[in-house]
Amino acid sequence: MNLWNSVFLGALGSLLMFTGDMLLYYDKKDYDSKDTINSVIEIMKNVNTNRLYFGGLLGPICSFIYIIGLYHIVLISQENYLRFGRLVFFVNVIGLILGGSYHIQCAYLGLLSRHDKGDSFKEFLKFLKFQAKISFGIMALGNLGLTLMILSEYTILPRWQVFFTPLVLIILTPIVDKLPKGLHIIIRGGWLNLIYFIYYMSLMVYLLI
């Protein structure tokens, strides 16, 4: 696996996972940021069942592609810091495996919401929120490691590349949240995958120049 192929697959994985997000809950009416979870559930309640199936299944498939893309962390590591690079790669992998599992279970929000929203649904939603905290927490830890590697010059990348890392781009979330209706559900709704896509595209530009 060379660096270019790993970066390309990372970009592909992020774009496909973004597509999965849109299949699950895209709606031209958008969702309410002040009550995101309930608003998204109402959208998914009316989404075509085949969309939910396909959108959910993209989760683990894209995670596999994503993981190959994450191997670039090892490939860009300076020789003296290769062990640390492998550790950061491993943490990111765990985060994305959990993230892919979380994604596929989001399809249940749309499927179960069509039926009785009783105790079973509430228990499932509680577990899903718990999963989100764990998976996003580990992903944040992995992204912190990647950002520190670039800042500390543990990689072959220039320091300015840090501005395109997911950890830095996530800071723009409040700005993205203010986008007008229509753009909001596309950009904000898929933001967690779009920041990875931006990061991988920045790596492609670096490799080309």
Legacy VTK file of the C-alpha trace (Angstrom):
# vtk DataFile Version 3.0
C-alpha trace
ASCII
DATASET POLYDATA
POINTS 209 float
0.000 0.000 0.000
1.520 3.314 -1.059
0.612 6.721 0.320
-1.346 7.934 -2.700
-3.604 4.850 -2.764
-4.242 5.104 0.966
-5.173 8.790 0.724
-7.425 8.144 -2.291
-9.283 5.370 -0.466
-9.649 7.595 2.580
-11.287 10.270 0.429
-13.516 7.650 -1.200
-14.554 6.196 2.152
-15.467 9.608 3.556
-17.477 10.503 0.443
-19.372 7.213 0.519
-20.108 7.560 4.251
-21.396 11.081 3.546
-23.660 9.513 0.905
-24.858 7.098 3.570
-25.761 10.043 5.817
-27.770 11.666 3.045
-29.590 8.425 2.258
-30.588 8.084 5.893
-31.941 11.552 6.588
-31.676 14.008 3.708
-34.872 16.006 3.243
-35.315 19.321 1.450
-37.341 20.557 4.428
-34.148 20.276 6.539
-34.041 19.539 10.258
-34.211 21.683 13.370
-30.757 22.158 14.939
-32.360 23.008 18.282
-33.944 19.562 18.466
-31.707 17.567 16.148
-32.397 13.988 17.213
-36.205 14.233 17.272
-36.231 16.307 14.092
-34.060 13.764 12.261
-36.206 10.889 13.551
-39.283 12.563 12.066
-37.513 12.834 8.709
-36.338 9.219 8.769
-39.813 8.084 9.727
-40.947 9.003 6.223
-37.840 8.021 4.275
-38.174 5.174 1.789
-37.314 1.859 3.477
-34.816 0.903 0.756
-32.985 4.163 1.386
-32.676 3.303 5.072
-31.444 -0.217 4.289
-28.818 0.924 1.810
-27.811 4.005 3.796
-27.323 1.930 6.934
-25.354 -0.828 5.206
-22.892 1.727 3.869
-21.673 2.234 7.454
-19.513 -0.893 7.928
-18.555 -1.014 4.230
-17.273 2.557 4.319
-15.513 1.952 7.627
-13.455 -0.766 5.953
-12.460 1.614 3.128
-11.849 4.396 5.661
-9.486 2.149 7.648
-7.329 1.511 4.588
-7.253 5.271 4.127
-6.207 5.748 7.744
-3.097 3.706 7.109
-1.633 6.886 5.631
-0.893 7.861 9.251
1.728 5.110 9.389
3.004 5.921 5.893
3.569 9.628 6.663
5.291 8.943 10.007
8.948 9.840 10.363
11.023 6.701 10.968
11.890 7.711 14.542
8.193 8.090 15.385
6.820 5.106 13.513
5.716 3.361 16.711
3.734 6.396 17.802
2.224 6.640 14.311
1.043 3.042 14.547
-0.547 3.751 17.926
-2.425 6.767 16.522
-3.504 4.664 13.546
-4.803 1.936 15.879
-6.835 4.397 17.984
-8.374 5.886 14.824
-9.224 2.403 13.552
-11.082 1.526 16.761
-12.996 4.805 16.520
-14.026 4.162 12.926
-15.086 0.567 13.575
-17.379 1.844 16.320
-18.458 4.705 14.064
-19.451 2.307 11.286
-21.451 0.230 13.772
-23.153 3.393 15.025
-23.998 4.429 11.459
-25.758 1.183 10.544
-27.806 1.278 13.735
-29.023 4.778 12.884
-31.197 3.119 10.226
-33.237 1.643 13.088
-34.309 5.156 14.074
-36.298 5.409 10.873
-37.496 1.808 10.923
-38.590 1.615 14.564
-40.130 5.105 14.593
-42.796 3.842 12.166
-44.147 1.652 14.921
-44.835 2.083 18.613
-42.397 4.515 20.264
-42.638 2.735 23.582
-40.056 1.629 26.109
-38.185 -0.515 23.567
-37.577 2.451 21.285
-36.509 4.653 24.207
-34.083 1.971 25.405
-32.616 1.630 21.912
-32.235 5.420 21.612
-30.508 5.519 24.991
-28.022 2.859 23.859
-27.449 4.650 20.536
-26.577 7.882 22.351
-24.181 5.919 24.565
-22.548 4.448 21.453
-22.175 7.928 19.992
-20.309 9.169 23.055
-17.907 6.214 22.985
-17.225 6.167 19.232
-16.918 9.941 18.802
-14.805 10.159 21.948
-12.293 7.612 20.635
-12.294 9.255 17.193
-11.571 12.601 18.844
-8.649 11.033 20.719
-7.284 9.587 17.463
-7.648 12.934 15.699
-5.857 14.649 18.571
-2.965 12.236 18.093
-2.825 12.959 14.352
-2.903 16.711 14.930
-0.094 16.513 17.504
1.979 14.374 15.129
1.772 17.009 12.403
2.410 19.911 14.787
5.405 18.140 16.339
6.820 17.295 12.892
6.561 13.567 13.543
5.354 13.228 9.953
6.613 14.186 6.504
3.791 16.734 6.250
4.358 20.479 6.691
2.919 22.069 9.815
0.334 24.077 7.851
-1.401 20.788 7.081
-2.740 20.852 10.636
-5.351 23.440 9.554
-7.026 20.739 7.458
-7.108 18.019 10.104
-10.548 16.870 11.334
-9.805 18.106 14.860
-9.281 21.667 13.611
-12.073 21.643 11.020
-14.605 20.503 13.621
-14.152 23.934 15.246
-16.041 25.398 12.266
-19.198 23.478 13.225
-21.008 26.508 14.777
-20.458 28.421 11.521
-21.677 25.531 9.377
-24.701 25.262 11.657
-25.818 28.725 10.506
-25.971 27.814 6.811
-29.294 28.511 5.069
-31.973 25.865 4.732
-31.100 23.352 2.028
-27.347 23.717 2.342
-27.609 23.191 6.085
-28.861 19.617 5.943
-26.256 18.673 3.326
-23.185 20.367 4.808
-24.060 20.259 8.515
-25.842 16.928 8.231
-22.778 15.296 6.710
-20.157 17.486 8.378
-18.397 14.722 10.326
-17.582 12.960 7.071
-17.019 16.097 5.014
-14.211 17.217 7.333
-12.409 13.944 6.591
-13.010 14.424 2.876
-11.523 17.941 3.078
-8.544 16.561 4.973
-7.869 13.825 2.429
-8.277 16.256 -0.459
-5.705 18.547 1.163
-3.324 15.586 1.325
-3.895 14.928 -2.373
-3.022 18.532 -3.169
0.136 18.235 -1.082
1.168 15.058 -2.882
0.612 16.680 -6.275
2.644 19.841 -5.657
LINES 1 210
209 0 1 2 3 4 5 6 7 8 9 10 11 12 13 14 15 16 17 18 19 20 21 22 23 24 25 26 27 28 29 30 31 32 33 34 35 36 37 38 39 40 41 42 43 44 45 46 47 48 49 50 51 52 53 54 55 56 57 58 59 60 61 62 63 64 65 66 67 68 69 70 71 72 73 74 75 76 77 78 79 80 81 82 83 84 85 86 87 88 89 90 91 92 93 94 95 96 97 98 99 100 101 102 103 104 105 106 107 108 109 110 111 112 113 114 115 116 117 118 119 120 121 122 123 124 125 126 127 128 129 130 131 132 133 134 135 136 137 138 139 140 141 142 143 144 145 146 147 148 149 150 151 152 153 154 155 156 157 158 159 160 161 162 163 164 165 166 167 168 169 170 171 172 173 174 175 176 177 178 179 180 181 182 183 184 185 186 187 188 189 190 191 192 193 194 195 196 197 198 199 200 201 202 203 204 205 206 207 208
